[in-house]
Amino acid sequence: MTLDTVKHATETPDVEQPWAELGLKKDEYERIREILERRPTGAELAMYSVMWSEHCSYKSSKVHLKQFGEKAPESDAMLVGIGENAGVVDVGQGYAVTFKVESHNHPSYIEPYQGAATGVGGIVRDILAMGARPVAVVDPLRFGAADHPDTKRVLPGVVAGIGGYGNCLGLPNIGGEVVFDSCYQGNPLVNAGCIGVMRHEDIHLAKASGPGNKVILYGARTGGDGIGGVSVLASETFDDTKPTKRPAVQVGDPFQEKLLIECTLEIFAEKLVAGIQDLGGAGLSCATSELASAGTGGMRVELDTVPLRDASLSPEEILMSESQERMCAIVEPQHVDRFMEICEKWDVIATVIGEVTDGDRLEIFWHGEQIVDVPPGTVAHEGPTYHRPYARPEWQDALQADDANKLPRPASAEELREQVLQLVAHPNQASKAWITDQYDRFVQGNTVLAQPEDSGMIRIDDETNLGVAIATDGNGRYAKLDPYTGAQLALAESYRNVAASGARPLAISDCLNFGSPEDPAVMWQFAEATRGLADGCQQLGTPVTGGNVSLYNQTGEVAIHPTPVVAVLGVIDDVNRRTPIAFAEEGQLLYLLGDTREEFGGSAWSEVVHGHLGGLPPAVDLDREKLLGEILIAASRDGMVDAAHDLSDGGLVQAVVESCLRGGKGARLVVPDGLDAFTFLFSESAGRAVVAVPRSEELRFTDMCGARGLPATRIGVVDGDEIEVQGEFGVPLSELRAAYEATIPGLLA
């Protein structure tokens, strides 16, 4: 078979090429021919196909994502923003923190264990590539109906993959959430996030500059697993008529990744690299084109020098392979020997595969024959831009008119009590300990808060106790009812969770999970959610540092709920001043902060009791969220509260149950004037939290709230071994614990 060289491509312009099979549209293929002024070689076609995929190029979403830059709030903390492997923020004392959330949805449905494991591995390498030591991971997850047979296949595999890979790396899993909904049947969402820590001077960027500098590929050998991988899998919907693409799912080796991490950090410490990029989606196609495009010159690569696990791989397959645990570094010639010594010390394979040139082309050779000659920017950063048509769906008005406030409410105290137990035992509200107990949450000894706390928190400096907190949230039910408001509610809840633990929110990363962009209704949802998030971040002063868009999340014609997942990162000066959720001391006074209204659209109560989704989600007041956050942070710092818990899914009663069970203490609650017991317990009004205040601090705390204009209502006291709503009912903690803890093990045993 004739090697498809650049010369051969020039001489054979009419050769038919499998552009459609590689996921390209006809006009995209014609555009590639225009750029090159000839037909592409097979290797070039492979590169463009993966780099111009939805997953890598953001071709349907970038016209909306630009708002994150245009509306970005002023931030003294931002050090590196959108466009790099991950964002970086200043957290004080010379420390910088990098963090990001990404998706590995479709691979995790096909091969739950490897799909989820390599999702963790990929996000960890993104953080490593910024120059940071990875210190913790988080995992926002969405699955189909909890009692569906396929959930019993997908969920245990995903959890085992996340736990297996993260535990082997020695990284604590400190946060995330698990949500069940039939809309995710056949299309689970496996989002993975990572936090890394470095000094300011250690930040590294993905660029290849300096003619003569060497391009070194190091880490695992390149194999046939993951060819096309996430770049292809994430760029189309699932359909029963299509193959499962099982070979496209990458296979991870966490022990190889651990060696790669330690090797890379030692290389950084000796300042041996001029630029670096991890190999994730699109593999070598991405690493070489992005490094060259972001640099000041070109690049020449000898592809036949790439170490292989499978000698039969073609050049196209090598370029498209998404085999894991690989990095690409740009190294000045005088540092190459030392670079290789460190790699040998850590038993990491390292090979010089090329060098930076003074030209403006990415040139790739195979046994001396040129198979790629492209402007690297056209591959990496100048893919198609689609202005997809979008329109508010015809069914949206009817959905919003189906008001949840009209649903039948409990007619007696006994029915109210039963619905509390029903809520607490529902898979979405029940304990996730069966899942989180499979993760090592405290390895390395720096975890100070982890699930089921409001946010995960890590100490990053042993001497000063400086720390960072992270929370991830996203309510697809709210976003289905109103994508703009739903995205802001996801932001507000994460912001509130971080503040409730005592940390000051600094910045966000996001993972935007939606259906097919070719559906105008889905594209409207995406446009509205993006606009809502950009407006919300501007108002809260939390810039978007980066993130991920995951489209085509649907099975056949049925799209998932729009699910914007928002990760908020915060900083705390002293982790010893953190606030847990547990009500642990009898006599603590319980205060409800914020306003409670009759807001049940998209609520847990409407779902659990009535199987209903309709109406409008709770209203958002971001100024109130900001004020609430300031009060919670000040109260934590000054020792005015012993516990705090944000109010979100399930309302006040869910928060109180979780805090009581966490601390092993009961509570006596009094329904405030102007509220009925039902609304008091189940409303999901935003901008609220419940706090436990020591009696000695009550006056100081209420004076602060009063002076700042935040409603603070005393609703009870920590006491006894039951939760009693005076004048209504009581439930022993033992009964609540049985309901709360039995559900998930019962479903998955």
C-alpha positions in Angstrom: 0.0 0.0 0.0 1.4 3.4 -1.0 2.2 5.7 1.9 0.0 8.8 1.6 2.7 11.4 1.7 2.3 15.2 1.1 3.8 14.7 -2.3 1.4 11.8 -3.1 -1.6 13.9 -1.9 -0.5 16.8 -4.2 -0.3 14.4 -7.2 -3.6 12.6 -6.5 -6.2 15.3 -5.9 -9.2 13.2 -6.7 -8.6 10.3 -4.3 -11.8 9.6 -2.3 -11.3 10.1 1.4 -13.3 8.8 4.4 -14.0 12.3 5.8 -17.6 11.5 6.7 -16.6 8.3 8.6 -14.2 10.4 10.6 -17.0 12.8 11.7 -16.3 15.7 9.3 -19.0 17.5 7.4 -18.6 18.0 3.6 -18.1 21.7 4.0 -15.5 21.1 6.7 -13.6 18.7 4.4 -13.7 21.4 1.6 -12.4 24.0 4.0 -9.4 21.7 4.8 -8.7 21.5 1.1 -8.8 25.3 0.8 -6.4 25.7 3.8 -3.9 23.2 2.3 -4.5 24.1 -1.3 -4.7 20.4 -2.0 -6.4 17.3 -0.6 -5.2 16.3 2.9 -3.0 13.2 3.4 -4.6 10.5 5.5 -2.5 11.6 8.5 -3.7 15.3 8.1 -7.3 14.2 7.7 -7.0 12.2 10.9 -5.6 15.2 12.7 -8.2 17.6 11.5 -11.0 15.2 12.2 -10.2 14.8 15.9 -9.2 18.4 16.4 -12.2 19.8 14.7 -14.6 17.4 16.6 -17.1 19.0 18.9 -15.2 17.8 22.0 -11.9 19.5 20.9 -12.9 22.5 18.9 -16.1 23.7 20.7 -17.4 24.6 17.2 -21.1 24.8 18.3 -20.5 26.4 21.7 -17.6 28.9 21.4 -19.9 31.7 20.1 -21.7 31.5 23.4 -18.6 30.8 25.6 -17.0 34.0 24.6 -19.3 35.8 27.1 -17.2 34.3 29.9 -14.4 36.6 28.7 -16.5 39.5 27.7 -18.4 39.7 31.0 -15.5 38.6 33.2 -15.5 40.5 36.5 -12.4 42.2 37.7 -10.3 39.8 39.8 -7.0 40.3 41.5 -6.8 36.5 42.0 -6.8 35.4 38.3 -3.3 34.4 37.2 -4.2 32.2 34.2 -7.6 32.2 32.5 -9.5 30.4 29.7 -7.4 28.9 26.9 -4.8 26.9 28.9 -5.0 23.4 30.2 -6.6 24.8 33.4 -7.2 28.1 35.1 -4.9 29.4 37.9 -5.8 31.7 40.8 -3.7 33.4 43.5 -4.7 32.2 47.0 -2.1 34.2 48.9 1.3 33.6 50.6 2.9 33.0 47.2 0.7 30.0 46.5 -1.4 29.5 43.3 -4.1 26.9 42.8 -5.2 25.4 39.5 -8.5 23.6 39.1 -10.7 22.3 36.3 -13.7 20.0 35.7 -14.1 17.9 32.6 -16.5 15.2 31.3 -15.9 11.6 30.3 -19.6 10.8 29.7 -19.9 8.6 26.7 -16.8 6.4 27.4 -18.1 5.8 30.9 -21.4 4.4 29.5 -19.6 2.0 27.2 -16.9 0.9 29.6 -17.8 2.2 33.1 -14.6 1.3 34.9 -12.1 2.5 32.3 -14.2 5.4 31.1 -14.4 6.9 34.6 -10.8 5.9 35.6 -9.3 7.6 32.5 -11.5 10.6 33.1 -9.7 11.1 36.4 -6.3 10.4 34.9 -6.9 13.0 32.1 -8.0 15.8 34.5 -5.1 15.1 36.8 -2.6 15.5 33.9 -4.3 18.8 32.9 -3.5 20.1 36.4 0.0 18.6 36.3 0.7 20.3 33.0 0.2 23.7 34.6 3.1 23.1 36.9 1.1 22.1 39.9 1.1 19.1 42.2 -2.4 17.5 42.1 -3.7 17.4 45.7 -7.4 16.4 45.4 -10.1 15.2 43.0 -13.9 15.7 42.9 -16.6 13.7 40.9 -20.0 15.2 40.0 -22.0 12.2 38.7 -25.4 11.7 37.1 -27.0 8.3 36.5 -30.3 6.9 35.2 -33.2 5.8 37.4 -31.7 4.3 40.6 -33.8 1.1 40.2 -33.1 0.6 36.5 -31.1 -2.6 35.8 -28.5 -0.8 33.7 -27.8 1.6 36.6 -26.5 -1.4 38.5 -24.1 -2.0 35.7 -22.9 1.5 35.1 -22.8 3.0 38.6 -20.6 0.4 40.4 -18.2 0.4 37.5 -17.9 4.2 37.4 -17.4 4.4 41.1 -14.8 1.6 41.1 -13.0 3.3 38.3 -12.9 6.7 40.0 -11.9 5.2 43.3 -9.4 2.7 41.8 -7.5 5.3 39.8 -7.7 8.2 42.4 -6.8 5.9 45.3 -3.8 4.4 43.5 -2.6 8.0 42.8 -2.9 8.8 46.5 -5.3 11.7 45.8 -8.2 12.3 48.2 -11.6 12.5 46.7 -13.1 15.4 48.7 -16.3 16.4 46.8 -18.9 16.0 44.1 -22.5 14.7 44.1 -24.6 11.8 42.8 -28.0 12.4 41.1 -30.4 9.9 39.7 -32.9 10.7 37.0 -34.3 8.7 34.1 -33.2 11.4 31.6 -29.6 10.1 32.1 -30.6 6.5 31.3 -28.2 5.4 28.6 -26.2 8.6 28.9 -24.7 9.0 32.4 -22.7 12.1 33.2 -19.3 11.4 34.6 -17.6 14.7 35.3 -14.2 14.7 37.1 -12.4 17.6 38.7 -8.9 18.1 40.1 -7.2 20.8 42.2 -3.4 21.4 42.1 -1.1 23.6 44.1 2.1 25.4 43.2 4.1 28.6 43.9 3.5 31.5 41.5 6.9 31.1 39.9 6.2 27.5 39.0 3.3 28.1 36.5 3.9 26.4 33.1 2.1 27.0 29.8 1.5 24.9 26.7 3.6 26.5 24.1 6.6 25.5 21.9 9.1 28.4 21.4 12.8 28.5 20.6 14.0 27.0 17.3 16.2 24.0 18.0 14.4 23.1 21.2 13.6 19.4 21.4 10.1 17.9 21.5 10.1 15.0 24.0 7.3 12.5 24.4 7.4 10.8 27.7 5.2 8.4 29.7 3.4 5.3 28.5 3.8 3.7 25.1 1.2 4.6 22.5 -1.3 1.8 21.9 -4.4 1.0 19.9 -6.8 1.8 22.8 -8.5 5.1 22.6 -8.1 5.7 18.9 -10.4 8.6 18.2 -11.4 8.1 21.8 -13.3 10.9 23.6 -12.9 13.3 20.7 -15.1 11.0 18.5 -17.3 9.4 21.2 -18.2 12.8 22.7 -19.2 14.2 19.3 -22.2 12.2 18.4 -25.3 10.8 20.1 -25.8 7.2 21.2 -28.0 5.2 18.9 -28.8 1.5 19.1 -28.0 1.1 15.4 -24.4 2.2 15.8 -21.4 0.1 17.0 -20.5 0.6 20.7 -17.0 1.8 19.7 -15.5 -0.3 22.6 -11.9 0.0 21.3 -12.3 3.8 21.4 -12.3 3.8 25.2 -8.9 4.4 26.7 -7.3 2.0 29.2 -5.7 3.6 32.3 -2.7 2.6 34.4 -2.7 4.7 37.6 0.7 3.4 38.7 2.2 4.6 35.5 0.5 8.0 36.1 1.9 8.2 39.6 5.4 7.8 38.2 4.7 10.4 35.5 3.5 12.9 38.2 6.6 12.5 40.4 8.9 12.5 37.3 7.3 15.7 35.9 7.4 17.5 39.3 11.1 16.8 39.6 11.6 18.1 36.0 9.7 21.2 37.0 11.8 21.7 40.1 14.9 21.7 38.0 13.4 24.1 35.5 14.1 21.9 32.5 11.1 22.6 30.3 10.2 25.6 28.1 6.6 24.3 27.4 4.5 21.3 28.3 1.2 19.7 27.3 -0.5 16.6 28.4 -1.9 14.1 25.9 -5.6 13.7 26.4 -8.4 14.2 23.9 -7.0 13.9 20.3 -3.6 12.6 21.6 -0.5 13.6 19.6 -2.6 15.5 17.1 -3.6 17.9 19.9 -0.3 18.1 21.8 1.8 18.9 18.7 -0.6 21.3 17.0 -1.5 23.2 20.2 2.1 23.5 21.3 3.2 24.7 17.9 0.2 27.0 17.5 0.8 28.7 20.9 4.5 29.1 20.3 6.5 31.4 18.0 7.7 29.0 15.4 6.9 25.7 13.8 7.6 22.0 14.7 9.1 19.0 13.0 8.1 15.6 14.3 9.5 12.1 13.4 6.4 10.0 14.1 8.2 6.7 13.6 10.2 7.4 16.8 7.1 7.3 19.0 7.3 4.3 21.4 4.5 1.9 20.6 2.7 -0.9 22.4 1.4 -2.2 19.0 3.9 -2.2 16.2 1.1 -2.5 13.6 -0.4 1.0 14.2 -0.6 3.2 11.2 0.6 6.8 11.3 -3.0 7.9 11.4 -3.8 5.7 14.3 -0.7 6.9 16.2 -1.8 10.5 15.7 -5.4 9.8 16.8 -4.6 7.4 19.7 -5.7 8.7 23.1 -3.6 6.2 25.1 -3.2 7.5 28.6 -0.3 8.6 30.9 1.6 10.6 28.2 3.0 14.1 28.2 4.8 16.2 25.6 7.6 18.6 26.7 9.6 21.3 24.9 13.2 21.1 26.2 16.3 23.3 25.4 19.1 21.1 24.0 21.4 21.7 27.0 18.7 20.2 29.3 17.9 17.1 27.4 20.4 14.8 29.0 19.3 15.8 32.5 15.6 15.5 31.5 16.3 11.9 30.3 18.2 11.1 33.5 15.2 12.0 35.6 12.8 10.0 33.4 15.1 7.0 33.7 15.2 7.4 37.5 11.4 7.2 37.6 11.2 4.4 35.0 9.4 6.6 32.6 10.0 6.1 28.9 11.2 9.3 27.2 11.9 9.9 23.5 13.0 12.9 21.5 10.4 12.9 18.6 11.2 16.2 17.0 12.2 19.8 17.4 10.9 23.4 17.2 11.7 25.1 13.9 11.9 28.7 12.9 9.1 28.2 10.3 5.4 28.4 10.7 4.4 24.8 9.8 3.7 21.6 11.7 5.6 19.0 9.7 5.4 15.3 10.5 7.5 12.6 8.9 7.2 8.8 8.8 10.5 7.0 8.0 11.8 10.0 6.2 8.6 10.7 4.2 6.6 13.8 4.9 3.0 12.9 5.8 1.9 16.2 7.4 2.5 19.8 6.4 -0.1 22.1 8.0 -0.3 25.6 9.6 -0.7 24.4 13.2 -3.2 27.1 14.2 -5.7 25.8 11.6 -5.6 22.4 13.3 -5.6 23.6 16.9 -7.4 26.9 17.2 -9.1 27.8 13.9 -11.6 25.0 13.6 -15.2 25.6 12.3 -17.4 28.1 14.2 -21.1 27.3 14.0 -23.8 29.7 14.7 -26.3 27.0 15.3 -30.0 28.0 15.1 -31.7 28.0 18.5 -35.3 28.6 19.6 -37.2 28.4 22.8 -39.0 25.0 22.6 -42.7 24.9 22.0 -43.2 22.9 25.2 -41.4 25.3 27.5 -44.5 27.5 28.3 -46.6 24.5 29.1 -43.9 23.0 31.3 -43.6 26.3 33.3 -47.4 26.6 33.5 -47.7 23.2 35.1 -47.2 24.8 38.5 -45.8 22.6 41.3 -47.4 24.9 43.9 -50.8 23.4 42.9 -49.8 19.8 43.9 -51.7 18.3 46.8 -49.9 19.0 50.1 -50.0 16.8 53.2 -53.4 17.0 54.9 -52.2 16.0 58.4 -49.2 16.0 60.7 -48.9 12.3 60.2 -48.8 12.7 56.4 -46.2 15.5 56.8 -44.1 13.1 58.9 -44.4 10.3 56.3 -43.3 12.7 53.5 -40.2 13.7 55.4 -39.2 10.1 55.7 -40.1 9.5 52.1 -37.9 12.4 51.0 -34.9 11.4 53.2 -35.0 7.9 51.8 -35.2 8.9 48.2 -32.0 8.0 46.2 -31.2 11.6 45.5 -31.4 12.7 49.1 -30.2 9.5 50.8 -26.7 8.9 52.1 -24.1 8.3 49.4 -21.7 6.6 51.8 -21.9 3.4 49.8 -20.2 5.4 47.0 -17.9 7.8 48.9 -16.6 5.0 51.3 -15.0 3.5 48.2 -12.8 6.7 47.9 -9.9 7.5 50.1 -10.9 11.0 51.3 -8.1 11.6 53.7 -4.9 10.2 52.1 -2.0 12.6 52.4 -3.4 13.9 55.7 -4.4 17.4 54.5 -8.2 16.8 54.0 -10.1 18.8 56.6 -13.6 18.5 55.1 -14.9 15.9 52.7 -18.3 14.4 51.7 -20.9 14.7 53.0 -19.8 18.3 54.0 -21.0 21.3 52.1 -17.6 21.6 50.4 -14.4 19.7 50.3 -11.4 21.5 52.0 -7.7 20.9 51.8 -4.9 22.4 53.8 -2.1 23.6 51.5 0.3 25.1 53.9 1.2 23.2 57.1 2.7 26.3 58.9 -0.1 28.8 58.4 -3.0 26.4 57.8 -3.9 28.2 54.5 -6.5 26.1 52.7 -8.8 25.9 49.7 -12.4 24.6 49.4 -14.3 23.4 46.4 -17.9 22.6 45.8 -19.7 21.3 42.6 -23.4 21.6 42.0 -25.9 21.6 39.2 -29.6 20.9 39.3 -30.8 19.6 35.9 -34.5 19.8 36.9 -34.2 23.6 37.6 -32.3 24.1 34.3 -35.0 22.2 32.4 -37.7 24.6 33.8 -35.6 27.7 33.1 -32.0 27.2 31.8 -30.9 30.8 32.5 -32.1 30.7 36.1 -31.0 27.0 36.5 -27.4 27.9 35.6 -27.4 30.7 38.1 -28.9 28.5 40.8 -26.1 26.0 40.2 -23.6 28.8 40.6 -25.4 30.1 43.7 -25.5 26.7 45.4 -21.8 26.0 44.9 -20.9 29.6 46.0 -23.1 29.1 49.1 -21.6 25.7 49.9 -18.1 27.1 49.8 -19.0 30.1 52.0 -20.9 27.9 54.5 -17.6 26.1 55.2 -15.9 29.4 55.9 -14.0 29.9 52.6 -14.2 33.0 50.4 -15.3 32.1 46.8 -12.7 33.2 44.3 -13.4 31.7 40.8 -15.3 28.9 39.0 -14.8 26.1 36.5 -17.7 24.6 34.7 -18.8 21.4 32.9 -21.7 22.2 30.6 -23.6 18.9 29.8 -26.3 19.2 27.1 -28.0 17.2 24.3 -27.4 17.5 20.6 -26.5 21.0 19.3 -28.2 20.2 16.1 -31.5 20.5 18.0 -32.6 24.2 18.2 -34.3 23.5 21.5 -31.1 22.1 23.0 -29.1 25.0 21.6 -31.5 27.4 23.2 -31.0 25.7 26.5 -27.3 26.0 26.1 -27.4 29.7 25.0 -29.6 30.6 28.0 -27.6 28.6 30.5 -24.3 30.1 29.3 -25.8 33.6 29.4 -27.1 33.0 32.9 -23.8 31.7 34.1 -21.8 34.6 32.6 -24.2 37.2 34.1 -24.1 35.4 37.4 -20.3 35.2 37.6 -20.1 38.9 36.7 -22.5 39.8 39.6 -20.8 37.6 42.2 -17.3 38.6 41.1 -16.2 35.0 40.4 -14.5 34.7 37.0 -14.7 31.6 34.9 -11.1 30.1 34.7 -11.9 27.4 32.2 -14.0 24.3 31.9 -15.6 21.9 29.5 -18.5 21.5 27.1 -20.1 18.1 26.6 -22.7 18.0 23.9 -24.6 15.1 22.2 -25.7 13.8 25.6 -28.8 12.0 24.4 -30.0 8.6 23.4 -31.8 8.7 20.1 -34.1 11.8 20.1 -34.2 12.1 23.9 -31.8 14.6 25.4 -30.7 14.7 29.0 -31.9 17.6 31.2 -29.6 20.6 30.5 -27.0 20.1 33.3 -24.6 22.9 33.8 -22.3 21.7 36.6 -20.5 24.6 38.4 -17.4 24.1 40.6 -16.6 27.1 42.9 -13.1 27.3 44.4 -12.6 29.3 47.6 -9.7 30.2 49.9 -9.6 30.1 53.8 -6.8 31.7 55.7 -6.9 29.1 58.5 -8.5 25.7 58.0 -8.9 25.4 61.8 -11.7 28.1 61.5 -13.7 25.9 59.1 -17.3 25.3 59.7 -18.7 21.7 59.5 -22.3 20.8 58.9 -22.7 18.7 62.1 -25.0 19.7 64.9 -22.7 18.3 67.7 -23.5 20.2 70.9 -26.8 20.2 72.8 -28.0 23.7 73.5 -26.8 25.2 70.2 -29.4 27.7 68.8 -30.6 27.1 65.3 -31.1 30.1 63.0 -32.5 30.1 59.5 -30.8 32.8 57.4 -32.7 34.2 54.4 -36.3 34.4 53.2 -38.5 31.3 52.8 -41.2 31.5 50.1 -43.6 29.0 48.5 -41.2 27.8 45.8 -41.6 24.2 44.8 -40.9 24.1 41.0 -38.3 21.4 40.3 -38.2 20.6 44.0 -37.2 17.3 45.6 -40.6 17.2 47.3 -42.5 17.5 44.0 -40.3 14.8 42.5 -40.3 12.4 45.4 -44.0 12.6 46.4 -45.6 13.4 43.1 -43.1 12.4 40.4 -43.7 15.9 39.0 -41.5 18.4 37.1 -43.1 21.7 36.2 -43.5 25.3 37.1 -40.7 27.8 37.7 -37.5 27.1 39.7 -36.8 29.2 42.8 -36.0 32.8 42.2 -32.3 33.9 42.2 -31.1 37.0 44.1 -27.3 37.0 43.7 -26.9 40.2 45.8 -28.5 38.2 48.6 -26.3 35.2 47.9 -23.2 37.5 48.2 -24.5 39.0 51.5 -25.2 35.5 52.9 -21.8 34.4 51.9 -20.1 37.3 53.6 -22.1 36.6 56.8 -21.2 32.9 56.8 -17.5 33.6 56.2 -17.3 36.3 58.9 -19.2 34.1 61.4 -16.8 31.2 60.7 -13.7 33.3 61.0 -14.9 35.0 64.3 -16.2 31.8 65.9 -19.8 32.9 65.9 -21.2 29.6 64.5 -20.4 26.0 65.3 -22.1 24.5 62.3 -23.6 25.7 59.0 -25.4 24.0 56.2 -26.8 25.5 53.0 -30.4 24.9 52.0 -30.9 23.4 48.5 -32.4 20.1 47.4 -35.0 19.0 49.9 -35.2 22.3 51.7 -34.8 22.9 55.4 -35.8 19.5 56.6 -33.2 17.7 54.4 -30.5 20.1 55.7 -31.5 19.6 59.4 -31.7 15.8 59.0 -28.2 15.7 57.5 -26.7 18.0 60.2 -28.4 16.0 63.0 -27.3 12.7 61.7 -23.8 14.0 61.1 -23.5 15.2 64.7 -25.6 12.5 66.3 -27.8 15.1 68.0 -31.5 15.8 67.6 -33.2 19.2 67.2 -36.5 20.8 68.3 -37.9 23.1 65.6 -40.5 25.8 65.8 -42.4 26.9 62.7 -41.8 30.7 62.4 -44.7 33.1 62.3 -46.0 33.7 58.8 -45.1 30.2 57.5 -47.0 26.9 57.5 -45.1 23.8 58.5 -45.1 22.4 55.0 -43.5 25.4 53.4 -41.1 25.8 56.3 -39.8 22.2 55.8 -39.9 21.7 52.1 -39.5 25.0 50.3 -36.4 25.3 48.2 -36.0 29.1 48.2 -32.4 30.0 47.3 -30.1 32.2 49.3 -30.6 30.4 52.6 -28.6 28.5 55.2 -29.2 27.0 58.7 -26.6 27.7 61.3 -25.9 26.4 64.9 -25.0 29.3 67.1 -23.5 28.9 70.6 -25.6 30.7 73.2 -22.6 32.9 74.1 -22.5 34.2 70.5 -26.2 34.7 69.9 -26.2 38.5 70.5 -23.1 39.1 68.5 -24.3 37.0 65.6 -27.8 38.5 65.4 -26.4 42.0 65.7 -24.2 41.3 62.7 -27.1 39.9 60.6 -29.3 42.9 61.6 -26.6 45.4 60.8 -26.1 43.9 57.4 -29.8 43.4 56.6 -29.8 39.7 56.4 -33.0 38.0 57.8 -32.0 35.7 60.7 -34.9 33.7 62.3 -34.4 31.6 65.4 -36.1 28.3 64.6 -35.0 25.9 67.3 -32.3 24.3 69.4 -30.1 21.3 69.2 -31.5 18.8 71.7 -32.4 15.2 72.3 -32.3 12.2 70.0 -35.1 13.1 67.6 -36.1 15.8 65.2 -39.3 17.4 66.6 -41.4 20.0 64.8 -43.3 21.4 67.7 -47.1 21.1 67.3 -46.6 18.7 64.3 -44.6 15.5 64.8 -41.4 14.0 65.9 -39.1 11.4 64.3 -36.3 9.6 66.2 -32.8 9.9 64.8 -32.7 6.1 64.7 -35.7 6.0 62.3 -34.3 8.8 60.2 -30.9 7.1 60.0 -32.4 3.8 58.9 -34.3 5.6 56.1 -31.3 7.7 55.1 -28.7 5.0 55.0 -30.5 1.9 53.7 -31.5 3.1 50.2 -28.3 3.1 48.1 -27.0 -0.2 49.5 -30.4 -1.7 49.0 -30.5 -0.7 45.3 -26.9 -1.7 44.5 -26.4 -4.8 46.7 
